[in-house]
Amino acid sequence: MRLSVPWTALVFLLVQGVLPASPVKKIGNSMGRFANATLVRLSEFLSAGYKKGVRPVKDWRDSTSVAIDLMIYSILNVDEKNQVLTTYIWYRQAWTDEFMVWNPEDFDEVKQVSIPTANVWVPDILINEFVDVGKSPDIPYVYVTHEGLVSNYKPIQVVTACTLNIYNFPFDVQNCSLTFQSWLHTIKDINITLMRSPQELKEDHSLFMNQGEWELLHVLSAYKSFSLDNDDYYAEMKFHVVIRRRPLFYTVNLLLPSIFLMVMDIVGFYLPPDSGERVSFKVTLLLGYSVFLIIVSDTLPATAIGTPLIGVYFVVCMALLVISLAETIIIVRLVHKQDLQRPAPDWLKRLVLEKAPVLFCIHTKHRLCSMLSTHSSSSSSSSSSASSQAASDLERFKEPGYGRGPCSLHHTCEMGHTGLVGLDGLGGPPNHHHHHHNHPHQTERDGGGLLGGLGVPPVVDNILQEVTSIRHFLEKRDKCREVAKEWLQIGYVLDVLLFRVYLVAMVAYSITLGTLWSVWQIV
């Protein structure tokens, strides 16, 4: 049956109307919007049939080589008490994914594309020293090249355990390690290499913020393979982060105040030892140093396994201050109130007054007198001023308790019991002098006084007794002064001797510590 011309024209129009309607319907489709998007087509091409849970190699015998790199950005915290180092690093790792390969000519010459990290296989490389999860930003993408090279770059706040040696504080250098290794895969599956050469890694300080307390010296790298059961071997890459503390703050706030206090303690030896000002001065220094230690105790690092050398330095300085105070107390005790001292032993006088000055080159200017006086009667006939002073002391001599001290007990200058010496100079016969010397209480028994038998009035007899008492008192005072001179001279010599020993000990100790700290600073 033949169709008429009108019917043929109608069918032709209907066919022409259907053909253009079809593409309009396709554009409205969700897939049609990205039909010409190259990156979408590339992403669909790469994700088609991709298994992110399988190691991306075509031959399972081939190991995946992961190249890593590390750049230190900042040292955030060094916790000496808990032995923890907190750093902020830029970490980079790259590997080849054999399933992420395409021909750039098929995709508008696109040679690199970013893909979500969750859609690709990522090696399980961790840091062994991790002790806490740091606050690191989440980077959700990785770069993939047309040859299958996957680059994963991300910043990480690393909180790691580190063995911190604080013995050299504040001139200490710390060496902390960051060990990267696959937690599960052996070296047959995942091997680790360096992205840059070890020398470039060591000298790279371009990103480090060099304004804090710690200074980055260098970063060393070392590759090692190890086995736990002598069967399966694991690969690890260890980075040694070597940092050094800047000691200026601690030198100004810890060392200099301590040095100043110790210098003032040395200067305190130039105060007269026979005055009480030296004792009070050194006690004030000791109290000031104690307050200083309380203030700086929070600044010193505290660990349970060791004490920094500067802490030992402070303790030794405190001990030196205590020894200095004890030495001052001993010297003041020797040179103060010498009239109550016993006579100095002969061995002490020979050792301190004769041998020590020669052996230690103590000049005579440090002595109180060059030689001890050998004539005790020279002061009784010196001058009228001495007589007036004796008259004032005579009143104390007449007191019942006077003369009972240690000085009078150990001398032959007892008052009123040595006889009336020197009366022959007053006109008395020599036999009377001898008689009264052998019998000191003869005068009182006769009842007539000293010259009662000669017809001398009692008033003259009393005057002679007073003169004799004055002479005996002057003799006793001279001998007590001799004892005082001996002890005072011994005290001065011992003071110079102990000062030199103290000074030598402090200088040697300071030079030793200064040398050690200088060497540590240079290294």
C-alpha positions in Angstrom: 0.0 0.0 0.0 1.4 3.3 -1.1 1.5 6.3 1.1 0.3 9.5 -0.3 2.5 12.5 -0.6 0.8 14.3 2.4 1.4 11.4 4.6 5.0 11.2 3.5 5.6 14.8 4.3 4.0 14.4 7.7 6.3 11.5 8.6 9.3 13.5 7.5 8.3 16.4 9.7 7.8 14.2 12.7 11.2 12.6 12.2 12.9 16.1 12.0 11.1 17.2 15.2 12.3 14.1 17.2 16.0 14.3 16.3 16.7 17.8 17.8 14.7 17.0 20.9 17.0 14.1 21.9 20.2 16.2 22.6 18.2 18.7 24.7 17.1 15.9 26.9 20.7 14.7 27.3 22.0 18.1 28.4 19.5 18.1 31.2 21.0 14.8 32.5 23.4 15.0 35.5 26.2 13.2 33.6 25.8 15.4 30.7 26.9 18.5 32.5 30.5 17.2 32.9 30.7 15.5 29.6 33.4 17.9 28.4 35.2 18.3 31.8 38.6 16.8 31.4 39.4 16.4 35.1 36.1 14.7 35.7 36.8 12.2 32.9 40.3 11.7 34.2 39.0 11.1 37.7 36.4 8.6 36.5 39.1 6.9 34.4 41.4 6.6 37.4 38.8 5.4 39.9 37.2 2.9 37.6 38.0 -0.5 39.2 40.6 0.9 41.5 41.1 -1.0 44.8 42.7 1.4 47.4 43.1 -1.5 49.9 45.6 -3.3 47.7 49.2 -2.4 47.3 49.4 -0.7 43.9 51.8 -3.0 42.0 51.1 -5.3 39.0 53.7 -7.8 40.1 53.3 -8.7 43.8 57.0 -9.5 43.9 57.9 -5.9 43.4 58.3 -3.7 46.5 56.8 -0.2 46.7 59.6 2.3 47.3 58.5 5.3 49.4 60.7 8.4 49.3 60.4 10.6 52.4 61.7 14.1 53.4 61.7 16.1 56.5 62.0 19.9 57.2 62.0 21.3 60.7 59.8 24.4 61.0 59.9 25.2 64.7 60.8 23.8 68.1 57.6 24.3 70.2 58.6 22.8 73.5 61.3 20.8 75.3 59.9 19.2 78.4 62.9 18.0 80.4 60.9 16.6 83.3 58.7 14.3 81.1 61.5 13.8 78.4 59.2 15.0 75.6 60.1 17.1 72.5 57.4 18.9 70.6 58.3 20.0 67.1 56.4 21.3 64.0 57.7 19.7 60.8 56.9 19.7 57.1 56.7 16.1 56.0 56.8 14.8 52.4 56.4 11.4 51.0 56.1 10.1 47.5 55.6 6.6 45.9 54.7 5.1 42.5 51.1 3.9 42.0 51.1 1.6 39.0 47.3 1.9 38.6 47.3 5.7 38.5 48.7 6.0 35.0 47.2 7.7 32.0 48.1 9.2 28.6 48.1 13.0 28.8 47.1 13.2 25.1 43.7 11.6 25.9 43.0 14.2 28.6 43.9 17.5 27.1 47.6 17.2 28.1 46.8 17.0 31.8 49.9 15.6 33.5 49.1 16.1 37.2 45.9 16.0 39.1 44.8 16.2 42.8 42.8 13.3 44.2 41.3 12.9 47.7 43.6 11.0 50.0 40.8 8.7 50.9 40.5 7.4 47.3 44.1 6.2 46.9 46.4 3.7 48.6 48.6 5.4 51.3 51.6 3.6 53.0 51.3 3.0 56.7 54.5 4.9 57.7 54.5 6.2 61.2 57.0 7.7 63.7 58.1 5.3 66.4 58.7 8.0 69.0 55.1 9.3 69.0 53.7 9.7 72.5 50.8 12.0 71.8 48.6 13.2 68.9 49.6 16.7 67.9 47.4 19.4 66.6 48.0 19.0 62.9 45.9 20.4 60.0 44.1 17.8 57.9 45.3 17.9 54.2 42.7 15.8 52.3 44.4 15.7 48.9 47.4 14.2 47.2 49.0 15.0 43.8 49.2 12.3 41.2 51.2 12.5 38.0 50.5 10.8 34.7 53.4 8.4 35.4 51.8 7.2 38.7 53.9 9.3 41.1 51.8 10.1 44.2 53.0 13.0 46.4 51.7 13.4 49.9 52.8 16.7 51.5 51.5 17.7 55.0 52.6 19.6 58.1 52.7 17.7 61.4 53.0 18.7 65.0 55.1 15.9 66.4 55.1 15.1 70.1 57.9 12.5 70.6 59.8 10.9 73.4 63.4 12.0 73.6 66.3 11.3 76.0 67.2 14.8 77.2 70.6 15.2 78.9 70.5 18.3 81.1 73.8 18.0 82.8 75.3 20.8 80.7 72.4 23.1 81.2 72.2 25.9 80.1 74.9 25.1 77.5 73.3 21.8 76.5 73.0 20.3 73.1 70.1 17.8 72.6 69.9 15.0 70.0 66.4 13.7 69.4 65.5 11.1 66.8 62.5 10.7 64.6 62.2 7.2 63.2 59.9 6.6 60.2 59.0 3.0 59.3 56.1 0.9 58.1 54.2 -0.4 61.0 53.2 -3.7 59.3 54.8 -4.2 55.9 58.2 -5.8 55.6 61.0 -4.5 53.3 59.7 -6.9 50.6 56.5 -4.9 50.4 57.5 -1.3 51.4 61.0 0.1 51.3 62.0 3.6 52.5 64.4 6.0 50.8 65.4 9.6 51.0 63.8 12.2 48.7 67.0 14.4 48.9 70.6 13.7 49.5 71.8 13.5 53.2 74.0 16.5 52.8 71.2 18.7 51.5 69.0 17.5 54.3 71.7 18.3 56.9 72.3 21.9 55.7 68.7 22.9 55.0 67.6 25.6 57.6 65.4 27.5 55.2 62.1 26.9 57.0 63.3 27.0 60.6 62.1 29.8 62.8 65.4 30.8 64.4 64.1 33.2 67.0 63.3 31.0 70.0 65.2 29.5 72.8 66.5 26.6 70.7 68.8 26.8 67.7 68.7 24.1 65.0 72.2 22.9 64.3 71.5 20.2 61.7 69.4 17.2 60.8 71.2 13.9 60.2 69.6 10.9 58.5 70.4 7.2 58.6 68.8 4.2 56.9 68.7 0.8 58.6 66.9 -2.5 58.1 66.2 -4.7 61.1 64.5 -8.0 61.9 62.6 -9.0 65.0 62.7 -12.8 64.3 65.5 -13.1 61.8 63.0 -13.8 59.1 61.1 -10.7 58.2 63.1 -7.5 57.8 61.7 -4.0 58.1 63.1 -0.8 56.7 63.4 2.4 58.8 64.7 5.9 58.2 65.9 7.7 61.3 66.3 11.5 61.4 68.5 13.0 64.2 67.4 16.5 65.1 70.3 18.2 66.8 69.4 21.4 68.7 71.3 23.7 71.0 69.9 26.0 73.8 70.7 29.7 73.7 72.3 30.4 77.2 72.1 34.2 77.3 68.9 34.4 79.3 70.2 31.9 81.9 73.6 33.4 82.1 72.2 36.9 82.9 69.5 35.7 85.4 71.3 32.7 87.1 75.1 32.9 86.8 75.8 36.6 87.1 73.8 37.2 90.4 75.5 34.1 91.9 79.0 35.4 90.8 78.3 38.8 92.3 77.3 37.4 95.6 80.4 35.2 95.8 82.6 38.2 94.9 81.1 40.2 97.7 81.8 37.3 100.1 85.4 37.5 99.1 85.5 41.2 99.6 84.0 40.7 103.1 87.3 39.2 104.2 88.8 42.7 104.2 86.6 43.8 107.0 88.5 43.8 110.4 88.2 40.4 112.0 88.0 41.8 115.5 84.7 43.6 114.7 81.3 42.1 114.6 80.5 43.7 111.2 82.0 40.8 109.3 79.7 38.2 110.8 76.6 40.2 110.2 77.7 40.9 106.6 78.3 37.2 105.8 75.0 36.2 107.5 73.2 38.7 105.2 75.0 37.3 102.2 74.0 33.7 103.2 70.3 34.8 103.6 70.4 36.6 100.3 71.8 33.6 98.5 69.1 31.4 100.0 66.4 33.7 98.7 68.1 33.6 95.3 68.1 29.8 95.2 64.4 29.8 96.0 63.7 32.2 93.2 65.7 30.3 90.6 64.5 26.8 91.6 61.6 27.0 89.1 63.9 28.0 86.3 66.2 25.0 86.6 65.1 21.9 84.7 64.0 19.0 87.0 64.5 15.4 86.2 64.5 12.2 88.3 67.7 10.8 86.7 70.2 13.6 87.0 71.0 17.1 88.2 72.4 19.8 86.0 75.9 21.0 86.7 74.7 24.5 87.4 72.6 23.1 90.3 75.7 21.5 91.7 77.4 24.9 91.3 74.8 26.6 93.3 75.0 24.0 96.1 78.8 24.3 96.3 78.5 28.1 96.4 76.1 27.8 99.3 78.5 25.5 101.0 81.4 27.9 100.5 79.3 30.7 102.0 78.6 28.5 105.1 82.3 27.7 105.4 83.2 31.3 105.1 80.8 32.2 107.8 82.1 29.4 110.1 85.7 30.6 109.5 84.7 34.2 110.3 83.0 33.0 113.6 86.2 31.2 114.6 88.5 34.1 113.9 86.2 36.6 115.7 86.1 34.2 118.7 89.9 34.2 118.7 90.5 37.9 118.5 87.5 39.1 120.6 87.9 39.4 124.4 91.4 38.1 124.5 91.8 38.9 128.2 89.5 35.9 128.9 91.6 33.5 126.8 94.0 31.0 128.1 97.7 31.4 127.0 98.3 30.1 123.5 100.1 26.7 123.4 103.7 26.7 122.4 103.1 24.4 119.4 100.3 26.7 118.1 102.6 29.7 118.3 105.4 27.9 116.5 103.1 26.6 113.8 101.1 29.8 113.2 103.4 32.6 114.1 106.7 31.1 112.9 106.2 28.5 110.2 103.0 29.5 108.5 104.1 33.1 107.6 107.2 31.8 106.0 105.5 28.9 104.2 102.6 30.9 102.8 104.5 34.2 102.3 102.3 36.1 104.8 104.0 39.5 105.2 104.6 41.2 108.5 102.0 43.8 107.7 99.3 41.2 108.4 100.7 40.7 111.9 99.6 42.8 114.9 103.1 43.1 116.2 106.5 41.9 115.1 107.6 40.2 118.3 106.0 39.5 121.6 107.1 41.7 124.5 109.6 40.0 126.9 109.7 42.6 129.6 106.5 42.9 131.5 107.5 45.8 133.7 108.0 48.3 130.9 104.4 49.5 131.0 104.4 50.3 134.7 107.0 53.1 134.1 105.9 54.3 130.7 104.0 57.6 131.2 101.5 59.4 133.3 98.7 58.5 130.9 99.3 54.8 131.6 99.1 55.6 135.3 95.8 57.4 135.0 94.4 54.4 133.0 95.7 52.1 135.7 94.0 54.2 138.4 90.7 53.8 136.6 91.3 50.0 136.3 92.4 49.8 139.9 88.8 50.4 141.0 87.9 47.2 139.1 90.9 45.5 140.6 89.6 46.2 144.1 86.4 44.5 143.3 86.0 41.1 145.0 85.4 39.2 141.7 88.2 40.8 139.7 91.2 38.6 138.7 89.3 35.4 138.8 89.2 34.9 135.0 91.3 32.4 133.1 94.1 34.9 132.5 94.9 35.3 136.3 94.5 31.5 136.9 97.3 30.6 134.5 99.8 33.3 135.3 102.1 34.1 138.2 100.8 37.6 138.5 98.3 36.9 141.3 97.3 40.0 143.1 98.4 40.5 146.6 100.1 37.2 147.0 103.6 37.8 145.6 105.1 39.8 148.4 106.2 43.4 148.6 108.7 43.5 145.8 110.9 46.5 145.4 110.7 48.0 148.8 114.4 48.3 149.0 114.1 51.1 146.5 112.0 53.0 149.1 114.7 52.7 151.8 113.9 49.4 153.4 116.6 46.9 154.2 117.2 44.0 152.0 116.5 41.4 154.6 113.0 42.8 155.2 112.3 42.3 151.5 113.4 38.7 151.6 111.5 38.2 154.8 108.2 39.6 153.5 108.6 37.8 150.2 108.6 34.4 152.0 105.8 35.4 154.3 103.1 37.4 152.4 100.8 37.7 155.3 103.4 38.8 157.9 102.2 42.4 157.7 98.7 41.6 158.7 99.8 39.4 161.6 102.1 42.1 163.1 99.2 44.5 163.1 101.5 47.4 162.6 101.5 47.6 158.8 104.3 47.3 156.4 106.7 49.6 158.3 105.1 49.3 161.7 108.3 48.1 163.3 110.2 51.1 162.0 107.8 53.6 163.6 106.3 54.7 160.3 102.8 56.1 160.7 100.0 53.9 159.4 99.1 56.4 156.7 102.5 55.9 155.0 102.1 52.1 155.4 98.7 52.3 153.6 100.2 54.3 150.8 103.0 51.8 150.3 100.4 49.0 150.1 98.5 50.9 147.5 101.6 51.5 145.4 102.5 47.8 145.6 99.0 46.8 144.6 99.2 49.2 141.6 102.5 47.7 140.6 101.2 44.1 140.8 98.1 45.2 138.9 100.2 46.7 136.1 102.2 43.5 135.9 99.1 41.5 135.6 97.6 43.7 133.0 100.8 43.6 130.9 100.8 39.8 131.0 97.1 39.7 130.1 97.9 42.0 127.2 100.6 39.7 126.1 98.1 36.8 126.0 95.7 39.0 124.1 98.5 40.0 121.6 99.3 36.4 121.0 95.7 35.4 120.3 95.1 38.5 118.2 98.2 37.8 116.1 97.2 34.1 115.7 93.8 35.2 114.7 95.1 37.6 112.0 97.5 35.0 110.6 94.8 32.3 110.5 92.4 34.8 108.9 94.9 35.5 106.1 95.7 31.8 105.7 92.1 30.7 105.5 91.2 33.5 103.2 93.9 32.4 100.7 92.7 28.8 100.9 89.1 29.9 100.4 90.1 32.1 97.5 92.2 29.4 95.8 89.3 26.9 96.1 86.8 29.3 94.7 89.0 30.4 91.8 89.9 26.7 90.9 86.2 25.8 91.0 85.2 28.8 88.9 87.9 28.1 86.3 86.9 24.5 86.0 83.2 25.3 85.5 84.0 28.1 83.1 86.3 25.9 81.0 83.6 23.2 80.8 80.9 25.6 79.8 83.1 27.3 77.2 83.9 23.9 75.6 80.2 23.0 75.6 79.3 26.3 74.0 81.9 25.9 71.2 80.9 22.3 70.4 
